[in-house]
């Protein structure tokens, strides 16, 4: 099954698919041509058959709370990740994208040598300052800061390691206990 993409219902994301999708060409990557793009994306609301990934975004106030929570944890040991994860799940439920009942949120920091296990991922959210690349065979999706990807069907993507001297800062919502 090929990866296919859509914006999650009730969400709006800036930028175009040509800005965020890459397809393999020889030993490199390029933006998809219009014909390829039509086969990879759905734009009609409610037409989600065959979509393997839904793109969504987290509002700026939640991203700010995320970093404030991490700063509080680092400074005083009082940051409440569990409460933040519950509030994030509440926001997603409000937008009709509720995480599974027994899902677990996990903070992931990936360096250039790190590998992210994605087999049980319901969604990945980029809380970092730089784009994160999700990698399927022959396809890459660039998650901008504050964007998330809800995985629904097909093979789970790999998370490409960040460039040297950078970190990927992700929140993973997993389908069950870690």
N, C-alpha and C positions, 0 to 999 in steps of 0.2 A: 504494500500500500504506500502510495506517495504521500508526502506531507501536503496538507492543504490548510488554508488559513482564512479566517474571517475576523472582523471586529465583533466582540461579544455584544449581544443585544444590550441596550441601555447604556452603552459606553461610546465615547468619541475619542479617537486618537489622532494626534497631529501627525502630519507627514503622509507620504504615499507608500504604497507597497513597493514601488521601485526604490524608495529610500531605505527600506528595511529588509527586503529579500535579496538574496544572492543565489545564483545557480552556478554549478561547476562548469568550467570550460577549460579543457586541457588540464594544466596543472594550476590554474588560477580560478578566480571567481569574478562574476560580473552581475550587473542588474539583469533581471529577466526581460526578454522582449515582450511586446504586448500580447502576442499569441500564447507564450508560455505563462504569462501572468494571469490570463483569463482561465487557464486550466489549474492554477494554483490557489486562486482566491475566489471567494463568494462575496458579493456585495448586497444581495437581496436579504433584508431582515427576515428572520425566521426560516431561511433556507439553509439549514445546518447539516443536512445529510452529507456524509462523507468528509466533514470538516474534522481535521485532527487537532487543530489548535485555534483557540480563540484569544485574540489580543484584547487586553483591557488596560486601564491606567488607574493609578492610585492618586487621589487628590493631594495637592501640595501640603495641606494642613496635616494629613496623616504621615507624609514623608518627613515633615518637620518634627512631628511627635516621635517618629522612629529614631531620628538622630538625637533628640533631646533625651529619650529613654536610654540610649546607649551612652551618652555623655554622663547622665546621672549614675548609671551603673559603674562606669569607669571612675568617677569622682568619689561616690559615696557608697557604692554597692547597693543602691536602692532602686535601680531601674527595673521596671516591671514588664518584662517581655511577655509574660502570660497574659496580662491585661491588654497589652498592645495587640497581641495576636487575636484575642477575643474581639476587640474593637474593629480590627481589620476584617475578621470574619463577619461581624455585624454589618459593616459597610458593604461587603460583597453580597450578603444576603439581601440587604436593602435594594441593591441593584439587580436582583434576581439571578445572582451567580453564587448561591450558597455553597460553601465547602461541604464535603461529606460530614455526616454526624460525628464520626470517630476520628476525624482528621487531626493531625498534629503539625504545628508550625515549628520550623527549625531555622535558625540563623546560620547562614553559610558564608564563610569568608574563604575565597579561593585565590591562591597565588599562582604563579606561572607553572609550578610543578603539581598543583592540586587537581584532583579529579572529583567530580560531583556525581554521586549515585542518583540516577534519575528514574529507576525502574518503578518506583511507587509514588511518583510525583503527581499530584493533582494539578498544581500550579507552581510556577516560579515567578518571582517578582524581583526586578532589579531596583535595589535601593541605593546603588552606588552612584557615582558622579559620571561614569563613563558607560558607553553602550556595552552590552553583553551579547555574545553570539551563541545562539542555540544551533546545534548542528545535527541535521538529518543527512542521510545519504543524498548527495547531489544538491542539497539545499541548506541555506543558512538563513536564520531570522535574527535580525538585530533588534534587541530590546533596548530602547532608550531608557535613561533614568526615569524611574517612576512607572514604567510599563511592566505588565505581567503577561504571562502566557498560560492559559488554561489548557491542559492536555486532555484530549478526550478519547482518541483512538489511534491505533497504529503504534509503531515503535517509538519509544521515548527518545528524545534528542540527547546528545552529549552537550555539555557546557564547555565551550572553548576556553582554555586558560587565558587570562588577561595578558596584555603586553608587559614586558619587564618593568619593574618599579611601580606597578599598579596592582590593585586587588579588585576582584569581583565581590560585591556585597549583595547577597541574595537572601530572600526569605522564601523558603520552600514550604509548601503546604502538602504534606504527605497523606496518603489515604489511610494510614494506620500508624500505630506506635513505631517510633524509631528504634 
